[in-house]
């Protein structure tokens, strides 16, 4: 079938919205008509080359935070029906590998091994092709910047048909990743002091997760005033324009103890900023690195003596250490109960043709999250 998609033709060039050819789903695969796709910073990293080697080379279809309606099932997919509403998890969970069996499906061996190729998990071949027949890789094996896509069933989560798909798309990456960074990876406890560095899609969810976990203080750090204001609406107790400003106020805010948890959710991580944020943590602090750093960055700058003398920890967090099959429905239920704010995370919606406009707004600090809506 013919459909349209946003294709990355070359690094550091705008997304090209064009007609593509899409093959039917193979065994274990699902054809989905997209309803909505979040515009995550990770696709910007793919475009600017910061995560080269972790994503398919150009040409590839972007997008990994999506929701839609099942149109066709491949052989062997017996737990879904045409017309079902679904959300994609950006890391497939095969359920059989060592990581999945050990309770860490966010680190699925099979899914992560296929990421750099962008091919289908089952056979390492392509279902998406350009109009002239060129194979197109998929961001996170999904390619949600397309009106239709074919994905492996390991990436698919069925949701209730009355759940709004425009909000559901956020649960495929940003919300679960940020929320889980606070609740699971950081393991925020009631009464703790938490700092969140960077208030975009990840950071706004991390603020909400820390608040939900019972943090006494949630300090939001971002240079953009609009984002600091939104952080306060999401539950932050304090807001600072920089790490230096937050550090200067630590005496009053944390009783000179430092923060128990520091969660890094900037658009792009860098070693120098991580080193600064490390100093926000007090004794036995946990510094959680959720944002992506460039694959070209070989070292991080932290005072190693403090790892021993203060028993500080630096830990990574992928998909918020969460489980796509448990946590995507769980967080949507929290949204429906009014305990998780997804509505205000969507700053503006765009058509597929407006994708480059949406990413420019992200670069300019105008959006918490932009969302592409399909007809």
Residue pairs with C-beta under 8 A, 6 or more apart in sequence:
1 21
1 22
1 24
1 148
2 19
2 20
2 21
2 22
3 19
3 20
3 22
3 146
3 147
3 148
4 17
4 18
4 19
4 20
4 146
4 147
4 352
5 17
5 18
5 20
5 61
5 128
5 136
5 143
5 145
5 146
5 147
5 149
5 352
6 15
6 16
6 17
6 61
6 62
6 63
6 145
6 146
6 352
6 355
7 15
7 16
7 17
7 18
7 20
7 59
7 60
7 61
7 62
7 130
7 136
8 15
8 16
8 46
8 47
8 58
8 59
8 60
8 61
8 62
9 16
9 58
9 59
10 58
11 47
11 48
11 49
11 52
11 58
12 47
12 48
12 49
13 47
14 356
15 47
15 62
15 145
15 355
15 356
15 359
17 352
17 353
17 355
18 130
18 131
19 131
20 61
20 128
20 129
20 130
20 131
20 136
20 146
21 128
21 129
21 130
21 131
21 133
22 31
22 127
22 128
22 129
22 146
22 148
22 149
22 150
23 126
23 127
23 128
23 129
23 150
24 31
24 72
24 74
24 127
24 150
25 31
25 72
25 73
25 74
25 77
25 127
25 150
26 74
26 75
26 120
26 122
26 123
26 125
26 127
26 150
27 74
27 75
27 76
27 122
28 74
28 75
28 76
28 77
28 121
28 122
28 152
28 153
28 154
29 74
29 77
29 120
29 122
29 127
29 150
29 151
29 152
29 153
30 70
30 72
30 73
30 74
30 77
30 80
30 86
30 150
30 151
30 152
30 153
30 156
31 70
31 71
31 72
31 73
31 74
31 148
31 149
31 150
32 68
32 69
32 70
32 71
32 86
32 88
32 148
32 149
32 150
32 151
32 156
33 68
33 69
33 71
33 147
33 148
33 374
34 66
34 67
34 68
34 144
34 146
34 147
34 148
34 149
34 374
35 66
35 67
35 68
35 69
35 85
35 165
35 166
35 168
35 169
35 373
35 374
36 66
36 67
36 68
36 165
36 166
36 168
36 169
36 371
36 372
36 373
36 374
37 63
37 65
37 66
37 67
37 144
37 145
37 169
37 371
37 372
37 374
38 65
38 66
38 144
38 169
38 170
38 172
38 173
38 174
38 201
38 369
38 370
38 371
38 372
39 65
39 350
39 355
39 358
39 359
39 362
39 367
39 369
39 370
39 371
39 372
40 64
40 65
40 173
40 174
40 201
40 369
41 200
41 201
41 202
41 267
41 268
41 291
41 292
41 362
42 51
42 64
42 139
42 140
42 173
42 292
43 62
43 63
43 64
43 139
43 145
43 359
44 267
44 359
44 362
44 363
45 51
45 55
45 268
45 292
45 294
46 55
46 60
46 62
46 139
47 62
47 359
50 268
50 292
50 294
50 295
50 296
51 292
51 294
51 295
52 295
52 296
53 116
53 295
54 115
54 116
54 295
55 115
55 116
55 118
55 137
55 139
55 140
56 115
56 116
56 117
56 118
56 137
56 138
56 139
57 137
59 130
59 134
59 136
59 137
60 118
60 136
60 137
60 138
60 139
60 143
61 128
61 136
61 137
61 138
61 139
61 143
61 145
61 146
61 149
62 139
62 143
62 144
62 145
63 139
63 142
63 143
63 144
63 145
63 146
63 372
64 88
64 90
64 139
64 140
64 142
64 144
64 172
64 173
65 88
65 90
65 144
65 169
65 170
65 172
65 173
65 174
66 87
66 88
66 142
66 144
66 149
66 169
66 172
67 85
67 86
67 87
67 88
67 159
67 165
67 166
67 168
67 169
67 172
68 85
68 86
68 149
68 165
68 374
69 83
69 84
69 85
69 86
69 165
70 80
70 81
70 82
70 83
70 84
70 85
70 86
71 82
71 148
72 82
73 80
73 81
73 82
74 153
77 153
79 153
79 158
80 86
80 153
80 156
80 158
83 161
84 158
84 161
85 158
85 159
85 160
85 161
85 163
85 165
85 168
86 156
86 157
86 158
86 159
87 156
87 157
87 159
87 168
87 169
87 171
87 172
87 328
88 142
88 144
88 151
88 155
88 156
88 157
88 172
89 155
89 156
89 157
89 172
89 319
89 324
89 325
89 328
90 140
90 142
90 155
90 172
90 173
90 319
91 105
91 106
91 107
91 108
91 111
91 112
91 140
91 318
91 319
91 324
92 108
92 110
92 111
92 114
92 121
92 141
92 152
92 154
92 155
93 100
93 105
93 106
93 108
93 111
93 154
93 155
93 323
93 324
93 325
94 100
94 108
94 109
94 110
94 111
94 121
94 154
95 101
95 105
95 154
96 110
97 108
97 109
97 110
98 109
99 105
99 107
99 108
99 109
100 108
100 109
103 323
104 321
105 323
105 324
105 325
106 318
106 319
106 320
106 321
106 322
106 323
106 324
107 318
108 154
110 121
110 154
111 121
111 141
111 154
111 155
114 121
114 124
114 141
115 140
115 141
117 124
117 137
118 136
118 137
118 138
118 139
118 141
119 125
119 126
119 137
119 138
119 141
120 126
120 127
120 141
120 150
120 152
121 141
121 152
121 154
122 152
126 135
126 136
126 137
127 150
128 135
128 136
128 137
128 138
128 143
128 146
128 149
128 150
129 135
129 136
130 136
136 143
138 149
138 151
139 145
141 151
141 152
141 155
142 149
142 151
142 155
143 149
143 151
144 169
144 172
145 352
145 355
145 372
147 352
147 374
147 375
157 324
157 325
157 328
157 329
159 168
159 328
159 329
159 332
163 332
163 336
166 346
166 349
166 371
166 373
167 332
167 335
167 342
167 343
167 346
168 332
169 371
170 201
170 342
170 345
170 346
170 369
170 371
171 328
171 331
171 332
172 328
173 201
173 319
174 200
174 201
174 202
174 205
174 345
174 369
175 201
175 205
175 331
175 340
175 342
175 345
176 205
176 319
176 320
176 322
176 324
176 327
176 328
176 331
177 202
177 205
177 290
177 317
177 318
177 319
177 320
177 322
178 201
178 202
178 203
178 204
178 205
178 206
178 207
178 208
178 209
178 265
178 290
178 320
179 205
179 206
179 208
179 209
179 212
179 320
179 322
179 331
179 340
180 209
180 317
180 319
180 320
180 321
180 322
180 327
181 202
181 205
181 206
181 209
181 263
181 265
181 288
181 290
181 317
181 320
181 321
182 188
182 194
182 196
182 206
182 207
182 209
182 210
182 212
182 213
182 215
182 261
182 263
182 320
183 209
183 210
183 212
183 213
183 320
184 317
184 320
184 321
184 322
185 288
185 290
185 315
185 317
185 320
185 321
186 194
186 210
186 261
186 263
186 286
186 288
186 317
187 261
187 286
188 194
188 209
188 210
188 213
188 214
188 215
188 260
188 261
189 213
189 214
189 260
190 213
190 214
190 215
190 216
191 214
191 215
191 216
192 214
192 215
192 216
192 217
192 260
192 261
193 215
193 216
193 217
193 219
193 253
193 254
193 257
193 258
193 259
193 260
193 261
193 282
194 210
194 215
194 217
194 218
194 219
194 259
194 260
194 261
194 262
194 263
195 218
195 219
195 221
195 246
195 259
195 261
195 262
195 263
195 277
195 280
196 203
196 206
196 207
196 210
196 218
196 219
196 220
196 221
196 231
196 236
196 263
196 265
197 203
197 221
197 222
197 243
197 262
197 263
197 264
197 265
197 266
197 273
197 277
198 221
198 222
198 264
198 265
198 266
198 267
198 291
199 207
199 220
199 221
199 222
199 224
199 227
199 228
199 230
199 231
199 265
199 368
200 227
200 265
200 266
200 267
200 362
200 367
200 368
200 369
201 345
201 368
201 369
202 265
202 290
202 291
203 220
203 222
203 227
203 231
203 263
203 265
203 266
204 227
204 230
204 231
204 234
204 345
204 368
204 369
205 345
206 263
206 265
206 290
207 218
207 220
207 231
207 234
207 235
207 236
208 234
208 235
208 340
208 341
210 218
210 235
210 261
210 263
211 218
211 234
211 235
211 236
212 235
212 334
212 339
212 340
215 261
216 237
217 237
217 238
217 253
217 254
217 259
218 235
218 236
218 237
218 238
219 236
219 237
219 238
219 239
219 240
219 246
219 253
219 259
220 227
220 228
220 231
220 232
220 236
220 238
220 239
220 240
221 239
221 240
221 241
221 242
221 243
221 245
221 246
222 228
222 231
222 239
222 241
223 241
223 242
223 365
224 365
225 241
226 365
226 366
227 365
227 368
228 239
228 240
228 241
229 239
230 344
230 368
231 239
232 239
233 341
233 344
234 341
234 344
238 246
238 249
238 253
240 246
240 249
243 273
243 276
243 277
243 280
244 276
246 253
246 280
247 276
247 279
247 280
250 256
250 258
250 259
250 280
254 282
257 282
257 283
258 280
258 281
258 282
258 283
258 285
259 280
259 281
259 282
259 285
260 281
260 282
260 284
260 285
260 286
261 281
261 285
261 286
261 287
261 288
262 277
262 278
262 280
262 281
262 285
262 286
262 287
262 288
263 288
263 290
264 273
264 274
264 277
264 287
264 288
264 289
264 290
264 291
265 290
265 291
266 273
266 291
267 291
267 362
268 291
268 292
268 293
268 294
269 289
269 291
269 292
269 293
270 293
270 294
270 297
271 293
271 297
271 299
271 300
271 301
272 301
274 287
274 289
274 293
274 300
274 301
274 302
275 300
275 301
275 302
275 303
277 287
278 287
278 302
278 303
278 306
278 312
278 314
279 303
281 287
281 310
281 312
282 310
283 310
283 311
283 312
284 310
284 311
284 312
284 313
285 310
285 312
285 313
286 312
286 313
286 315
287 312
287 313
287 314
287 315
288 315
288 316
288 317
289 314
289 315
289 316
289 317
290 316
290 317
290 320
293 300
300 314
302 314
306 312
307 313
307 314
320 327
331 340
334 340
335 341
335 342
344 368
345 368
345 369
346 368
346 369
346 370
346 371
347 361
347 366
347 367
347 368
347 369
347 370
348 358
348 361
348 366
348 367
348 370
348 371
349 370
349 371
349 372
349 373
350 357
350 358
350 370
350 371
350 372
350 373
351 372
351 373
352 372
352 374
354 372
355 372
358 367
358 370
358 372
359 370
361 367
361 370
362 370
